Structures are given as C-alpha cells and as structure tokens.
Amino acid sequence: MTATAKDQYNNLVPGYIFKYDATVTNTDVTRGESYTIDGTARTSTANDVDVVAVTNASGVATFTIAVPSGIDQGDGLSVQVQLANGSSNTGSAFSITGLNPLIDFAGTDPTTNAFSVNSINNILYRVGLTVSRNPATLTGAEFTVIGSFVASDIGTDGYKVYYSANSTLEPGTDELLASLAASNDTEEQLNFAFSKALAVGSGYLFLTVDVDQNASVGNNISINTPTPIKFAFTSAVATQGSFAAPKVHIFAGAAPTLTADGTNNTVDNDIDITFTDDATWRAAITAVKVNGTSLDAADYTISAGNLKLKPSIGNALLTTSGAKQ
C-alpha cells in the first residue's frame, strides 16, 4: 500500500509516520490464516500500528501486504491506513474475503438397462460434484421420481442416496447417506436429508432404487432432470455445471437361471451358457464379469437363450484354469 503525506497547504511532508488498523476475521478456523503486513505476521486484529517506513522526500511511504493462497469462506482481512493521530482514515481500505465454495455439477444417468424385479441399488441418476475454492457441507438433495410404477413396486426404504469418491457405485463400501420409503404412485418428490462434508476435489452422488420381488413387469421409472437448487448446503455456494436428461427404466422379469456348459471347456472351444430366454432381461445386460472383472465386448456374444464365451480371443480371465463365477 502507498500513502502520501501533505500539509494543510498541500506541501509534501517527508519523515511522516502513518498508522494502520488491521482487522482480521477468522470465524472459520480450518486454516487459521496468517497475513504478513508491513513485515509482521498477523493472525488477529491490531489497531494504531505505526507504518515502519516514514515518508520519503516526496512524502510517500509504502508497505506490503501478503495474503495466504487460501482463505476460509467468510474469513478475511481489512487494512485501513490512518493519519498519525490514529483516528483519521485516509484513502480506501484494502480488503480481501474468502470466497464461497464453487460447486460444479455434472449430472447423468449412467444406466441404459432395465431394472430386474427383486433387485437392489439400481442407479437412477449420478451427480458429479467438483468442489473448488473452499470446502462445503451438503445437507440434502431433492429428486422427483416419475413413471408408470406404483409404490408397492419399490422395495422397503427402496430409494437411496450414496456418496462415492469415484464414478462407480460400490454399495458395499460407498457411504449410504439416506434412504426413503415409497409412498406415492407414478410420481413422488424425494427429500433426502443428511450431512456430508465435501472437501475441495471431486465426488459423486448416486440415486438408486430397489425393485420389489412382486413389482409389475413392464412398469417403468425415471426422474425429472435435477437443477442446482435441488441441493442444499450449510452456507452460501456458487454453482455451475449441467444435468443430462435421465432415461426411462422398465421393470424386467427376474434374472433366469444360467446353465453351465459341461462339454469341451477348453481354450479352443466356445463356452455356451444357456438360460430360458427373456428378451427384456437379455436386453438389460450391460456387462459380463468373470470373478468380478468385466470381459471385453469381443470376449462374448449374447443371443436368445445363450451367452457364448470366447476363450480363443485370448483373455486370461477365460483361458486360465479353475472354477469361475
């Protein structure tokens, strides 16, 4: 900061000592910011402090203010230069305040398949949350489910919201934030309440649904496209991003029993796994896994009543010996 001293006749005054008031706001103690003002580190308010350098022959005194790279939301610093009497302000104060968190939303429906009856944790929607500037605390999310379903199609406490550090839902290890029971047919507003601290970085919310074992095959479910105002935070946040349109998911029949191929199970022969065909269920297949690891698309084909595995492609999941699931 630079201050110029002049007398009542507008003459420049050398050797003058300015003062300053430094007001430090530190209501959020996450960082405990330290500001270097005129060579002195300050973490709390200080008043009537003499500027180290007296004015030069041109009546000018200069001092520096260094601020940390990160300032907690709502915290900050204000420095007001004063005359030597310590009560008369001169010029405008220098001020800096920690920014509100910025939440960048990326909403999508990652699931293209139907939902089988008697199934759990079917993904209705995924919301990516990239947090910058400062941490935030998410306290709720609102979704509206729509479709040709009835409440009894949904399992007990069958609407759930999970938080995951990555874009793949793992219900066994990811955090279940809240669950709700179905109470309405064809449309229902779901108001999930929870508290989730979001550090600077990225994470994901998953809205899932459990389909009851007695759900009506052919019914369907979807959601209205969310918007940023449907997500609640403990303090003010800035938002940006986009939400892709959700898909409609049909309730398909339960998965059929798979029958193993008992002959010629060698790397030189295809392996035919058969089942009673259900076209809706078959169309809902999105991946084939061996011992929990997905095969490449070239490693198998699916047709009516048949899943054909192809060890000849060379995938080690199919060419190594041993029992597989």
C-alpha positions as CSV (number, residue, x, y, z in Angstrom):
1,M,0.0,0.0,0.0
2,T,1.1,3.5,-0.7
3,A,0.3,6.7,1.3
4,T,1.3,10.3,0.6
5,A,1.6,12.9,3.3
6,K,0.7,16.6,2.7
7,D,0.3,19.5,5.0
8,Q,-2.6,21.9,5.0
9,Y,-1.0,23.8,2.2
10,N,-0.7,20.7,0.1
11,N,3.0,20.6,0.5
12,L,4.6,17.1,0.6
13,V,5.8,16.1,4.1
14,P,8.8,13.9,4.5
15,G,9.5,11.9,7.7
16,Y,5.8,11.5,8.5
17,I,4.6,8.3,10.2
18,F,1.3,6.8,9.1
19,K,-0.6,4.3,11.1
20,Y,-2.9,1.4,10.1
21,D,-5.7,-0.7,11.6
22,A,-5.7,-4.4,10.6
23,T,-9.0,-6.2,11.1
24,V,-8.6,-10.0,10.8
25,T,-11.8,-12.1,10.6
26,N,-11.3,-15.8,11.4
27,T,-14.7,-17.3,12.2
28,D,-13.8,-20.5,10.3
29,V,-10.7,-22.0,12.0
30,T,-10.0,-24.6,9.3
31,R,-6.9,-22.8,8.0
32,G,-6.1,-20.2,10.7
33,E,-4.9,-17.7,8.1
34,S,-1.8,-15.6,8.7
35,Y,-1.3,-12.3,6.9
36,T,2.1,-10.5,6.6
37,I,1.5,-6.8,7.0
38,D,4.5,-4.4,6.7
39,G,6.8,-7.3,7.5
40,T,4.9,-8.6,10.6
41,A,2.8,-11.8,10.5
42,R,-0.7,-11.2,12.0
43,T,-3.4,-13.7,12.8
44,S,-5.6,-11.3,14.8
45,T,-6.8,-7.7,14.7
46,A,-4.3,-4.9,15.5
47,N,-5.0,-1.2,15.8
48,D,-3.0,2.0,15.6
49,V,0.1,0.3,14.3
50,D,2.9,2.5,13.0
51,V,4.0,2.0,9.4
52,V,7.7,1.0,9.6
53,A,8.9,3.3,6.8
54,V,8.5,7.1,7.3
55,T,7.6,9.1,4.2
56,N,10.5,9.9,1.9
57,A,11.4,13.2,0.4
58,S,8.4,13.0,-1.9
59,G,6.1,12.5,1.1
60,V,5.5,8.8,0.2
61,A,5.5,5.8,2.4
62,T,4.9,2.2,1.1
63,F,4.4,-1.1,2.8
64,T,3.3,-4.5,1.6
65,I,0.5,-6.9,2.5
66,A,1.0,-10.7,1.8
67,V,-2.1,-12.9,2.0
68,P,-2.2,-16.7,2.0
69,S,-3.1,-18.7,-1.1
70,G,-6.3,-20.0,0.6
71,I,-8.7,-18.2,2.8
72,D,-11.6,-19.9,4.5
73,Q,-15.1,-18.9,3.4
74,G,-16.1,-15.7,5.2
75,D,-12.7,-15.1,6.7
76,G,-10.5,-12.2,5.6
77,L,-8.5,-9.1,6.2
78,S,-9.2,-5.4,6.1
79,V,-6.3,-2.8,6.4
80,Q,-7.1,0.9,6.8
81,V,-4.3,3.5,6.6
82,Q,-4.7,6.3,9.1
83,L,-3.0,9.6,9.9
84,A,-0.6,9.8,12.8
85,N,-3.4,10.6,15.2
86,G,-4.7,7.0,14.8
87,S,-8.3,8.1,14.3
88,S,-8.5,9.8,10.9
89,N,-8.7,7.4,8.0
90,T,-7.0,8.2,4.7
91,G,-7.9,6.5,1.4
92,S,-9.9,3.3,1.0
93,A,-9.2,0.2,3.0
94,F,-7.6,-2.8,1.4
95,S,-9.9,-5.8,1.9
96,I,-9.9,-9.5,1.0
97,T,-12.5,-12.2,1.9
98,G,-12.5,-15.9,1.5
99,L,-14.7,-17.0,-1.5
100,N,-17.8,-19.1,-1.3
101,P,-17.3,-22.7,-2.4
102,L,-17.8,-23.3,-6.1
103,I,-19.8,-26.5,-6.9
104,D,-19.5,-27.8,-10.4
105,F,-22.4,-30.3,-11.1
106,A,-22.2,-33.0,-13.7
107,G,-25.4,-35.0,-13.7
108,T,-26.1,-38.0,-15.9
109,D,-28.0,-41.3,-16.0
110,P,-25.2,-43.9,-16.5
111,T,-27.6,-46.8,-16.8
112,T,-29.1,-47.9,-20.1
113,N,-30.6,-51.2,-18.9
114,A,-34.0,-52.2,-17.5
115,F,-34.2,-52.9,-13.7
116,S,-35.0,-56.5,-12.8
117,V,-37.7,-57.3,-10.2
118,N,-36.2,-58.3,-6.9
119,S,-33.1,-56.2,-7.5
120,I,-31.4,-53.6,-5.4
121,N,-29.3,-50.4,-5.8
122,N,-30.3,-49.8,-9.4
123,I,-28.8,-46.5,-10.4
124,L,-31.4,-43.9,-11.4
125,Y,-29.0,-40.9,-11.6
126,R,-25.4,-39.9,-10.8
127,V,-24.4,-36.4,-9.9
128,G,-20.7,-35.5,-10.1
129,L,-19.7,-32.8,-7.5
130,T,-16.4,-30.9,-8.1
131,V,-15.7,-28.5,-5.2
132,S,-13.2,-25.7,-5.6
133,R,-12.2,-22.5,-3.7
134,N,-13.3,-23.8,-0.3
135,P,-14.9,-26.9,1.3
136,A,-18.7,-27.2,1.6
137,T,-21.2,-29.3,3.6
138,L,-24.1,-30.8,1.6
139,T,-27.2,-31.2,3.8
140,G,-29.8,-32.5,1.4
141,A,-30.8,-33.5,-2.1
142,E,-34.3,-33.4,-3.8
143,F,-35.3,-35.7,-6.6
144,T,-38.7,-36.3,-8.2
145,V,-39.3,-39.8,-9.5
146,I,-41.8,-40.3,-12.2
147,G,-43.1,-43.2,-14.3
148,S,-45.8,-45.9,-14.6
149,F,-45.0,-47.5,-11.2
150,V,-46.9,-48.0,-8.0
151,A,-45.5,-47.6,-4.5
152,S,-45.6,-51.3,-3.9
153,D,-43.2,-51.8,-6.9
154,I,-40.5,-50.3,-4.8
155,G,-38.7,-52.2,-2.1
156,T,-38.7,-51.3,1.6
157,D,-36.9,-48.0,2.1
158,G,-36.1,-48.5,-1.6
159,Y,-35.0,-45.0,-2.6
160,K,-31.4,-44.3,-1.5
161,V,-28.6,-41.8,-1.9
162,Y,-25.0,-42.9,-1.8
163,Y,-21.7,-40.9,-1.9
164,S,-18.7,-42.3,-3.7
165,A,-15.2,-40.9,-4.2
166,N,-15.3,-42.2,-7.8
167,S,-17.8,-42.6,-10.6
168,T,-18.5,-46.3,-10.0
169,L,-21.1,-47.2,-7.3
170,E,-19.9,-49.9,-4.8
171,P,-22.8,-50.2,-2.3
172,G,-20.8,-52.4,0.0
173,T,-18.1,-49.8,0.6
174,D,-19.6,-46.4,-0.5
175,E,-21.3,-44.3,2.0
176,L,-25.1,-44.6,2.3
177,L,-26.3,-41.0,3.1
178,A,-30.0,-41.6,3.4
179,S,-32.9,-43.8,2.4
180,L,-36.6,-43.2,1.9
181,A,-39.7,-45.4,1.7
182,A,-42.0,-45.1,-1.4
183,S,-45.4,-43.7,-0.6
184,N,-46.9,-42.5,-3.9
185,D,-47.7,-44.0,-7.3
186,T,-46.4,-42.6,-10.6
187,E,-44.7,-39.5,-9.1
188,E,-43.0,-38.7,-5.8
189,Q,-40.8,-36.0,-4.5
190,L,-37.9,-37.4,-2.5
191,N,-36.4,-35.0,0.0
192,F,-33.2,-36.7,1.4
193,A,-31.7,-35.1,4.5
194,F,-28.1,-35.8,5.6
195,S,-24.8,-34.1,6.3
196,K,-21.9,-34.7,4.1
197,A,-18.6,-32.7,4.3
198,L,-17.2,-32.1,0.8
199,A,-13.5,-31.3,0.7
200,V,-12.0,-29.5,-2.3
201,G,-11.9,-32.1,-5.0
202,S,-14.4,-34.4,-6.7
203,G,-17.0,-36.9,-5.6
204,Y,-20.3,-38.4,-6.7
205,L,-23.9,-38.8,-5.5
206,F,-25.9,-41.8,-6.7
207,L,-29.7,-42.0,-6.5
208,T,-30.7,-45.7,-6.5
209,V,-33.9,-47.7,-6.3
210,D,-34.7,-51.2,-5.1
211,V,-37.3,-53.0,-7.1
212,D,-39.6,-55.3,-5.1
213,Q,-39.8,-59.0,-5.9
214,N,-43.5,-58.6,-6.7
215,A,-43.1,-55.5,-8.9
216,S,-45.2,-55.5,-12.1
217,V,-43.0,-56.4,-15.1
218,G,-43.4,-53.7,-17.8
219,N,-43.9,-50.8,-15.4
220,N,-41.2,-48.1,-15.6
221,I,-39.4,-45.4,-13.6
222,S,-37.4,-42.3,-14.2
223,I,-36.8,-38.9,-12.6
224,N,-37.2,-35.3,-13.6
225,T,-33.9,-33.6,-14.6
226,P,-32.4,-32.1,-11.4
227,T,-31.2,-28.5,-11.1
228,P,-28.6,-26.9,-8.7
229,I,-31.3,-25.5,-6.4
230,K,-32.3,-29.1,-5.5
231,F,-29.1,-29.5,-3.5
232,A,-28.9,-27.8,0.0
233,F,-25.7,-26.6,1.7
234,T,-24.9,-25.2,5.2
235,S,-23.6,-22.0,3.7
236,A,-23.8,-20.0,0.5
237,V,-22.2,-21.6,-2.5
238,A,-21.7,-20.7,-6.2
239,T,-22.8,-23.3,-8.7
240,Q,-22.3,-24.2,-12.3
241,G,-22.5,-27.3,-14.5
242,S,-25.1,-29.3,-16.3
243,F,-27.5,-32.2,-15.9
244,A,-28.2,-34.6,-18.7
245,A,-31.7,-35.9,-19.3
246,P,-32.5,-39.1,-17.3
247,K,-33.6,-42.3,-19.0
248,V,-36.7,-44.4,-18.5
249,H,-36.1,-47.8,-16.9
250,I,-38.5,-50.7,-17.5
251,F,-39.1,-53.3,-14.8
252,A,-37.9,-56.6,-16.3
253,G,-38.6,-60.1,-15.1
254,A,-36.2,-61.7,-12.6
255,A,-32.9,-63.0,-13.9
256,P,-33.2,-66.5,-15.3
257,T,-31.1,-69.4,-14.0
258,L,-27.8,-69.8,-16.0
259,T,-26.9,-73.4,-17.1
260,A,-23.2,-74.1,-17.4
261,D,-21.6,-75.7,-20.5
262,G,-20.4,-79.1,-19.4
263,T,-18.5,-80.2,-22.5
264,N,-15.3,-79.2,-24.3
265,N,-14.4,-76.4,-22.0
266,T,-11.0,-75.7,-23.5
267,V,-9.3,-72.6,-24.9
268,D,-10.0,-73.9,-28.3
269,N,-13.8,-74.1,-27.9
270,D,-16.5,-71.6,-27.2
271,I,-18.3,-72.0,-23.9
272,D,-22.1,-71.8,-24.2
273,I,-24.0,-70.8,-21.1
274,T,-27.8,-71.2,-21.6
275,F,-30.9,-69.8,-20.0
276,T,-34.6,-69.6,-20.5
277,D,-34.9,-66.6,-22.8
278,D,-36.5,-63.3,-21.6
279,A,-36.0,-60.6,-24.2
280,T,-36.4,-57.8,-21.8
281,W,-33.9,-59.2,-19.3
282,R,-31.5,-60.1,-22.1
283,A,-31.6,-56.5,-23.5
284,A,-30.9,-55.3,-20.0
285,I,-27.4,-57.0,-19.8
286,T,-24.7,-54.3,-19.7
287,A,-21.7,-56.4,-18.8
288,V,-20.4,-59.9,-18.3
289,K,-18.0,-60.4,-15.5
290,V,-15.7,-63.3,-14.5
291,N,-14.8,-63.3,-10.8
292,G,-15.9,-59.7,-10.6
293,T,-13.9,-58.4,-13.6
294,S,-15.7,-57.3,-16.8
295,L,-14.9,-59.1,-20.0
296,D,-14.2,-57.1,-23.2
297,A,-17.1,-56.9,-25.7
298,A,-15.1,-59.2,-28.1
299,D,-14.9,-62.0,-25.4
300,Y,-18.6,-62.9,-25.6
301,T,-21.8,-62.7,-27.6
302,I,-25.4,-62.8,-26.4
303,S,-28.3,-64.2,-28.3
304,A,-31.7,-65.6,-27.4
305,G,-31.2,-68.0,-24.5
306,N,-27.4,-68.1,-25.0
307,L,-24.3,-66.4,-23.6
308,K,-21.3,-67.5,-25.6
309,L,-17.8,-67.0,-24.1
310,K,-14.8,-67.0,-26.4
311,P,-11.6,-68.1,-24.8
312,S,-9.9,-68.2,-28.3
313,I,-9.7,-64.3,-28.1
314,G,-7.0,-64.8,-25.5
315,N,-8.4,-63.0,-22.4
316,A,-6.7,-64.6,-19.4
317,L,-10.0,-64.5,-17.5
318,L,-11.2,-67.2,-19.8
319,T,-8.0,-69.1,-20.6
320,T,-6.7,-69.8,-17.1
321,S,-7.8,-73.0,-15.4
322,G,-10.0,-73.1,-12.3
323,A,-13.6,-72.5,-11.2
324,K,-15.0,-69.1,-12.2
325,Q,-18.1,-67.2,-11.3
